Amino acid sequence: MGKRFDSLVFPGGKGKACTLSYDDGVVQDRRLAELLRRYGVKCTFNLGSALLGHEDKGGFPGKPNLDISKVSPEEVETVYVGHEIAGHGLYHSGLNSVGTPLAAYEIVEDKRRLEALVGKPLRMFAYPFGMYTQETVRQLHLAGYMGARTIRSTHAFTIPEDFLEWDPTCHHNDPELMELARQFLAGPPYFPMLFYVWGHAYEFDDDNNWNVIEQLAALLAQHKDRIWFATNGEVMEYITAYRRLEYSVDGSLIYNPSAMDVTIRTSIGQTELVKAGCCARIAPTPL
C-alpha cells in the first residue's frame, strides 16, 4: 500500500496533547483528581488493588508525618470520575525481581480486581518503581495490556514507538517542568506534540508544593483550544487508530478500519477527517 506524507492531528484538529499519570492510589489522589477536573485536565491513576484501603502513615524512613495511606475500594469509582484507572501490580512489587510466576500473578490478579471495580477492561499499566524486563513486557501483553509507563524522562514531546515502554516527558518535580510546558506551548502547530507528566500525589504533601501542579494545570488550561487533554488510554487508542490507516498506492484513498474518527494533516497542509469505518478520498500527493 502507498503511504501519504501526512501527519497526526489530535481530536478537534488540535496539534498538541497532554496526559498525566499518578501512582499508588494514595489518599492525596482525592485532592489531585478534583484539582485536575476543575481545570479540565485528564489523568491516569495507577493502582495496586491489594493495597487499596491500607493505612500507612509515616511509611517512609525519616518521614513520620507523611501519609501514604490508600483510597478504599469503595471510593475508587467516585474519586477518579472523569479520569482513568490503570494497573500497578497487585502488591506494588518490583516485577523485574520477584520471578516470572509471581510477576505474572501480580499483573493478572491486579487487573482482574481493578476491572471488577471499574466495570470495564483495563488497557494501561505503570511499572512499579519503573523496574521491568522484556519478560515483564511480554506478560503485560499476554494479560491484555496495551500500554505501560516507565519513569525515564525524555524532556521531549514525541509520540512513543512502543506504548508498552512509554517514557514520560518528566516528573512534576523536575526543575525544568514549567520551561518544558512553555516549550510545549510554543511548539509549531503543524507538528504533533505530546506532553506527559507523572508523579505521586503524596509528594505534594511531602514537599508542600501543591502549587506546582495547580500552576501547570492553570497554564495549560488557558490553551485548551489547541491542547487535547486525554488519559493515557485515550492517547494510546487514538494514535493506534492513526497508525492503522490504510492507503491506496497513490495515497488518494485512505481507509480507517478503526471504530473512531481520525484527523490527519496532508502534505499540502490541509486537515482531513477520516471517519471510522470509512474511506476518504484525498487529492494525490504531487510526484
Residue pairs with C-beta under 8 A, 6 or more apart in sequence:
1 246
1 247
1 248
1 249
2 247
2 248
2 249
2 250
2 251
3 247
3 251
4 247
4 251
4 254
4 264
4 266
4 267
4 282
4 285
5 266
5 267
5 285
6 264
6 265
6 266
6 267
6 272
7 190
7 191
7 192
7 264
7 265
8 159
8 192
8 239
8 242
8 264
8 265
9 15
9 192
9 263
9 264
9 265
9 271
10 16
10 17
10 192
10 228
10 230
10 238
10 263
11 228
11 238
11 261
11 263
12 228
12 263
13 263
13 271
14 225
14 226
14 227
14 228
15 187
15 188
15 189
15 190
15 191
15 192
15 193
15 226
16 157
16 184
16 185
16 187
16 189
16 192
16 193
16 194
16 195
16 223
16 226
16 227
16 228
17 192
17 193
17 194
17 195
17 227
17 228
17 229
17 230
17 235
18 41
18 184
18 194
18 195
18 196
18 197
18 220
18 227
18 228
18 229
18 230
19 42
19 43
19 44
19 194
19 195
19 196
19 229
19 230
19 231
19 232
19 234
19 235
20 36
20 41
20 42
20 43
20 44
20 196
20 197
20 198
21 43
21 44
21 45
21 46
21 86
21 126
21 149
21 168
21 196
21 197
21 198
21 232
22 29
22 32
22 43
22 44
22 45
22 46
22 198
22 199
22 200
22 201
23 45
23 46
23 88
23 126
23 198
23 199
23 200
24 46
24 47
24 48
24 51
24 68
24 70
24 88
24 92
24 200
24 202
25 45
25 46
25 47
25 48
25 51
25 52
25 70
25 71
25 76
25 88
26 67
26 68
26 69
26 70
26 71
26 200
26 201
26 202
27 67
27 69
27 70
27 71
28 67
28 201
28 202
28 204
28 205
29 45
29 71
29 79
29 80
29 201
30 71
30 75
30 79
31 201
31 204
31 210
32 43
32 201
32 204
32 213
33 43
33 45
33 79
33 80
33 81
33 82
33 83
35 210
35 213
35 214
35 217
36 42
36 43
36 83
36 213
36 217
37 81
37 82
37 83
38 217
39 217
39 218
39 220
39 221
40 221
40 224
40 229
41 217
41 220
41 221
41 229
42 82
42 83
42 84
42 229
42 230
42 231
42 234
43 83
43 84
43 231
44 83
44 84
44 85
44 86
44 124
44 126
44 149
44 231
44 232
44 233
45 80
45 83
45 84
45 85
45 86
46 86
46 87
46 88
46 124
46 125
46 126
46 149
47 70
47 76
47 85
47 86
47 87
47 88
47 114
48 70
48 88
48 89
48 90
48 91
48 92
48 110
48 128
49 73
49 90
49 109
49 110
49 113
49 114
49 117
50 90
50 91
50 109
50 110
50 113
51 70
51 91
51 92
52 70
52 71
52 72
52 73
52 76
53 70
53 71
53 72
53 73
54 69
54 70
55 69
56 67
56 68
56 69
56 70
57 65
57 66
57 67
57 68
57 69
58 64
58 65
58 66
58 67
59 66
59 68
60 66
60 68
63 206
66 202
66 205
66 206
67 202
67 205
68 202
71 79
73 117
76 85
76 117
76 118
77 117
77 118
83 231
84 124
84 231
84 232
84 233
84 234
85 114
85 117
85 118
85 122
86 122
86 123
86 124
86 125
86 126
86 232
86 233
87 107
87 110
87 111
87 114
87 122
87 124
87 125
87 126
87 145
88 110
88 125
88 126
88 128
89 95
89 106
89 107
89 110
89 128
90 105
90 106
90 107
90 109
90 110
90 113
91 106
92 128
93 102
93 103
93 106
93 128
94 128
94 129
94 131
95 103
95 106
95 107
95 127
95 128
95 131
95 132
95 133
95 136
95 139
96 103
96 131
96 132
96 133
96 136
97 131
98 106
100 135
100 139
103 135
103 136
103 139
104 139
104 143
107 125
107 136
107 139
107 140
107 143
107 145
108 143
111 122
111 143
111 144
111 145
114 122
115 121
115 122
121 144
122 144
122 145
123 144
123 145
123 146
123 147
123 233
123 236
123 237
124 145
124 146
124 147
124 148
124 149
124 231
124 232
124 233
124 236
125 140
125 145
125 147
125 148
125 149
126 148
126 149
126 198
127 136
127 148
127 149
127 150
127 151
129 151
130 150
130 151
130 152
132 148
132 150
137 148
137 164
137 165
140 148
140 164
141 164
145 164
146 163
146 164
146 233
146 236
146 240
147 163
147 164
147 166
147 232
147 233
147 236
148 163
148 164
148 165
148 166
149 166
149 167
149 168
149 198
149 232
150 165
150 166
150 167
150 168
151 168
151 171
151 198
152 167
152 168
153 167
153 168
153 169
153 170
153 171
153 174
154 167
154 168
154 169
154 170
155 169
155 170
155 174
155 176
155 180
156 169
157 169
157 183
157 184
157 187
157 193
157 194
157 195
158 194
159 192
159 194
159 239
160 166
160 167
163 236
163 239
163 240
166 196
166 232
166 236
168 196
168 197
168 198
169 180
169 194
169 195
169 196
169 197
170 176
170 177
170 180
170 197
170 198
171 197
171 198
171 199
172 197
172 198
172 199
172 203
172 212
172 213
172 216
173 199
173 203
173 207
173 209
173 212
174 180
177 197
177 212
177 216
178 215
178 216
178 219
180 195
181 195
181 216
181 219
181 220
184 193
184 195
185 219
185 220
185 223
187 193
189 226
190 265
190 269
194 235
195 220
197 216
204 210
204 212
204 213
220 227
220 229
230 238
237 260
238 260
238 262
240 258
241 256
241 258
241 260
241 262
242 262
242 264
244 256
244 257
244 258
245 254
245 255
245 256
245 262
245 264
245 274
246 254
246 255
246 256
246 257
247 253
247 254
247 255
248 254
250 284
250 285
251 282
251 284
251 285
252 281
252 282
252 283
252 284
253 279
253 280
253 281
253 282
254 264
254 272
254 274
254 279
254 280
254 282
255 274
255 278
255 279
255 280
256 262
256 274
256 275
256 276
256 277
256 278
256 279
256 280
257 277
258 276
258 277
259 276
259 277
260 276
261 273
261 274
261 275
261 276
262 273
262 274
262 276
263 271
263 272
263 273
263 274
264 271
264 272
264 274
265 271
265 272
266 272
266 282
266 283
266 285
267 285
268 283
268 285
272 280
272 282
273 280
274 280
